[in-house]
Amino acid sequence: MQDDKFQQQRQDFMQSQMADQQDQMQRRRQIQDLALHFVTQNPDGTTGFNQDGYANALMGIDPEAALDLHRNTIASQMADLQAKKAQRDLNTPDLRKIEQGNSILTQEQQQDGSYKTIATANRFAPPAGFGDRPKDCCPTRVGCD
């Protein structure tokens, strides 16, 4: 009796697993068929894929798969951006600023490890154009010359 009950539970479990696997296979086929509708033939003979249209249509069939697709797209874009940033960081020379008296030197690291001064700025310099006044700045002309 106990053995028959166990066998029945095991058989029910196996049947539910089979049904679940069949449902998953059917869903995969449906998603693949949907994807085929968004493949386009370009005039130059290459093929393209309408990602946005596919994602919108997929949302109606399987919202979870559409969200996974969106997450994967975002992760791919993030990886591309991180790779570009890493490449930019590799190609950008190391800069340092050194205070030297009343000046600030900006130096760029060279390939041999040394630093080369690329800019010098006066720490206390007035802004450009400060103190420049037109000749007709004041009617009395006192202090303008």
DRENKOLSE-413753 format. One record per residue (C-alpha): x, y, z; residue in one letter; residue number from 1. Coordinates in steps of 0.05 Angstrom, whole numbers, padded with zeros to 5 digits. Each point is the difference from the previous one (the first is absolute). Layout:
BEGIN
<node u="X" v="Y" w="Z" residuo="a" num="NUM"/>
...
END
This chain:
BEGIN
<node u="00000" v="00000" w="00000" residuo="m" num="1"/>
<node u="00055" v="00048" w="00020" residuo="q" num="2"/>
<node u="00040" v="-00022" w="-00061" residuo="d" num="3"/>
<node u="-00059" v="00014" w="-00047" residuo="d" num="4"/>
<node u="-00010" v="00069" w="00029" residuo="k" num="5"/>
<node u="00074" v="00016" w="-00009" residuo="f" num="6"/>
<node u="-00002" v="-00026" w="-00072" residuo="q" num="7"/>
<node u="-00061" v="00043" w="-00015" residuo="q" num="8"/>
<node u="00033" v="00063" w="00028" residuo="q" num="9"/>
<node u="00063" v="-00014" w="-00039" residuo="r" num="10"/>
<node u="-00039" v="-00011" w="-00064" residuo="q" num="11"/>
<node u="-00040" v="00065" w="00012" residuo="d" num="12"/>
<node u="00065" v="00037" w="00012" residuo="f" num="13"/>
<node u="00032" v="-00028" w="-00064" residuo="m" num="14"/>
<node u="-00062" v="00019" w="-00040" residuo="q" num="15"/>
<node u="00000" v="00071" w="00026" residuo="s" num="16"/>
<node u="00074" v="00006" w="-00017" residuo="q" num="17"/>
<node u="-00013" v="-00025" w="-00070" residuo="m" num="18"/>
<node u="-00058" v="00049" w="-00009" residuo="a" num="19"/>
<node u="00044" v="00057" w="00025" residuo="d" num="20"/>
<node u="00055" v="-00018" w="-00048" residuo="q" num="21"/>
<node u="-00049" v="-00003" w="-00058" residuo="q" num="22"/>
<node u="-00028" v="00068" w="00020" residuo="d" num="23"/>
<node u="00071" v="00029" w="00001" residuo="q" num="24"/>
<node u="00017" v="-00031" w="-00068" residuo="m" num="25"/>
<node u="-00065" v="00028" w="-00029" residuo="q" num="26"/>
<node u="00016" v="00069" w="00029" residuo="r" num="27"/>
<node u="00071" v="-00002" w="-00029" residuo="r" num="28"/>
<node u="-00027" v="-00018" w="-00069" residuo="r" num="29"/>
<node u="-00051" v="00056" w="00004" residuo="q" num="30"/>
<node u="00055" v="00050" w="00019" residuo="i" num="31"/>
<node u="00045" v="-00025" w="-00057" residuo="q" num="32"/>
<node u="-00057" v="00006" w="-00050" residuo="d" num="33"/>
<node u="-00014" v="00070" w="00025" residuo="l" num="34"/>
<node u="00074" v="00019" w="-00008" residuo="a" num="35"/>
<node u="-00001" v="-00024" w="-00073" residuo="l" num="36"/>
<node u="-00054" v="00052" w="-00015" residuo="h" num="37"/>
<node u="00048" v="00056" w="00020" residuo="f" num="38"/>
<node u="00058" v="-00022" w="-00043" residuo="v" num="39"/>
<node u="00007" v="00046" w="-00060" residuo="t" num="40"/>
<node u="00038" v="-00006" w="-00065" residuo="q" num="41"/>
<node u="00040" v="00062" w="-00016" residuo="n" num="42"/>
<node u="00010" v="00024" w="-00072" residuo="p" num="43"/>
<node u="00074" v="-00016" w="00003" residuo="d" num="44"/>
<node u="-00015" v="-00073" w="00014" residuo="g" num="45"/>
<node u="00014" v="00001" w="00075" residuo="t" num="46"/>
<node u="-00053" v="-00015" w="00052" residuo="t" num="47"/>
<node u="-00023" v="00045" w="00057" residuo="g" num="48"/>
<node u="-00042" v="-00009" w="00061" residuo="f" num="49"/>
<node u="-00054" v="00048" w="00026" residuo="n" num="50"/>
<node u="00018" v="-00006" w="00075" residuo="q" num="51"/>
<node u="-00051" v="00051" w="00023" residuo="d" num="52"/>
<node u="-00058" v="-00031" w="-00038" residuo="g" num="53"/>
<node u="00019" v="-00069" w="00025" residuo="y" num="54"/>
<node u="00005" v="00023" w="00072" residuo="a" num="55"/>
<node u="-00069" v="00033" w="-00003" residuo="n" num="56"/>
<node u="-00031" v="-00062" w="-00032" residuo="a" num="57"/>
<node u="00035" v="-00046" w="00050" residuo="l" num="58"/>
<node u="-00030" v="00040" w="00057" residuo="m" num="59"/>
<node u="-00069" v="-00024" w="-00022" residuo="g" num="60"/>
<node u="00022" v="-00073" w="-00003" residuo="i" num="61"/>
<node u="00048" v="-00006" w="00059" residuo="d" num="62"/>
<node u="00012" v="00061" w="00043" residuo="p" num="63"/>
<node u="00054" v="-00034" w="00040" residuo="e" num="64"/>
<node u="00039" v="-00017" w="-00063" residuo="a" num="65"/>
<node u="-00009" v="00072" w="-00024" residuo="a" num="66"/>
<node u="00029" v="00026" w="00065" residuo="l" num="67"/>
<node u="00058" v="-00049" w="-00005" residuo="d" num="68"/>
<node u="00013" v="00026" w="-00070" residuo="l" num="69"/>
<node u="-00002" v="00072" w="00025" residuo="h" num="70"/>
<node u="00048" v="-00017" w="00057" residuo="r" num="71"/>
<node u="00048" v="-00035" w="-00048" residuo="n" num="72"/>
<node u="-00002" v="00060" w="-00047" residuo="t" num="73"/>
<node u="00015" v="00048" w="00056" residuo="i" num="74"/>
<node u="00056" v="-00045" w="00027" residuo="a" num="75"/>
<node u="00030" v="-00003" w="-00070" residuo="s" num="76"/>
<node u="-00002" v="00075" w="-00008" residuo="q" num="77"/>
<node u="00031" v="00009" w="00069" residuo="m" num="78"/>
<node u="00056" v="-00048" w="-00018" residuo="a" num="79"/>
<node u="00013" v="00039" w="-00065" residuo="d" num="80"/>
<node u="00003" v="00065" w="00039" residuo="l" num="81"/>
<node u="00047" v="-00029" w="00052" residuo="q" num="82"/>
<node u="00046" v="-00026" w="-00055" residuo="a" num="83"/>
<node u="00001" v="00068" w="-00034" residuo="k" num="84"/>
<node u="00015" v="00034" w="00067" residuo="k" num="85"/>
<node u="00056" v="-00050" w="00014" residuo="a" num="86"/>
<node u="00029" v="00013" w="-00070" residuo="q" num="87"/>
<node u="-00005" v="00075" w="00010" residuo="r" num="88"/>
<node u="00034" v="-00006" w="00068" residuo="d" num="89"/>
<node u="00056" v="-00040" w="-00032" residuo="l" num="90"/>
<node u="00010" v="00052" w="-00054" residuo="n" num="91"/>
<node u="-00004" v="00061" w="00046" residuo="t" num="92"/>
<node u="00068" v="00019" w="00030" residuo="p" num="93"/>
<node u="00006" v="00008" w="00075" residuo="d" num="94"/>
<node u="-00001" v="00074" w="00021" residuo="l" num="95"/>
<node u="00023" v="00032" w="00064" residuo="r" num="96"/>
<node u="-00001" v="00071" w="00026" residuo="k" num="97"/>
<node u="00058" v="00028" w="00040" residuo="i" num="98"/>
<node u="-00001" v="00066" w="00038" residuo="e" num="99"/>
<node u="00065" v="00037" w="-00011" residuo="q" num="100"/>
<node u="00003" v="00069" w="00031" residuo="g" num="101"/>
<node u="-00055" v="00042" w="-00030" residuo="n" num="102"/>
<node u="-00011" v="-00048" w="-00057" residuo="s" num="103"/>
<node u="-00035" v="-00067" w="-00010" residuo="i" num="104"/>
<node u="00034" v="-00047" w="-00049" residuo="l" num="105"/>
<node u="-00040" v="-00052" w="-00037" residuo="t" num="106"/>
<node u="00043" v="-00059" w="-00020" residuo="q" num="107"/>
<node u="-00014" v="-00059" w="-00045" residuo="e" num="108"/>
<node u="00033" v="-00068" w="00011" residuo="q" num="109"/>
<node u="00042" v="-00023" w="-00058" residuo="q" num="110"/>
<node u="00009" v="-00071" w="-00025" residuo="q" num="111"/>
<node u="00067" v="-00006" w="00035" residuo="d" num="112"/>
<node u="-00033" v="00018" w="00067" residuo="g" num="113"/>
<node u="00026" v="00071" w="00005" residuo="s" num="114"/>
<node u="-00045" v="00061" w="00002" residuo="y" num="115"/>
<node u="-00001" v="00058" w="-00050" residuo="k" num="116"/>
<node u="-00029" v="00068" w="00017" residuo="t" num="117"/>
<node u="-00057" v="00015" w="-00048" residuo="i" num="118"/>
<node u="-00030" v="00062" w="00033" residuo="a" num="119"/>
<node u="00018" v="00053" w="00052" residuo="t" num="120"/>
<node u="-00051" v="00044" w="00032" residuo="a" num="121"/>
<node u="00009" v="00058" w="00049" residuo="n" num="122"/>
<node u="-00036" v="-00017" w="00064" residuo="r" num="123"/>
<node u="-00019" v="00072" w="00015" residuo="f" num="124"/>
<node u="-00009" v="00027" w="-00071" residuo="a" num="125"/>
<node u="-00061" v="00043" w="-00011" residuo="p" num="126"/>
<node u="-00050" v="-00025" w="-00050" residuo="p" num="127"/>
<node u="00013" v="00017" w="-00073" residuo="a" num="128"/>
<node u="-00024" v="00069" w="-00017" residuo="g" num="129"/>
<node u="-00001" v="00022" w="00073" residuo="f" num="130"/>
<node u="00021" v="00073" w="00006" residuo="g" num="131"/>
<node u="-00008" v="00014" w="-00074" residuo="d" num="132"/>
<node u="-00045" v="00060" w="-00007" residuo="r" num="133"/>
<node u="-00022" v="00036" w="-00062" residuo="p" num="134"/>
<node u="00026" v="00071" w="-00009" residuo="k" num="135"/>
<node u="-00069" v="00030" w="00010" residuo="d" num="136"/>
<node u="-00014" v="-00037" w="00065" residuo="c" num="137"/>
<node u="-00009" v="00061" w="00043" residuo="c" num="138"/>
<node u="-00017" v="00071" w="-00019" residuo="p" num="139"/>
<node u="00052" v="00033" w="00043" residuo="t" num="140"/>
<node u="00056" v="-00043" w="-00027" residuo="r" num="141"/>
<node u="00031" v="-00002" w="00069" residuo="v" num="142"/>
<node u="00037" v="-00066" w="00011" residuo="g" num="143"/>
<node u="-00016" v="-00026" w="-00068" residuo="c" num="144"/>
<node u="00067" v="00012" w="-00033" residuo="d" num="145"/>
END
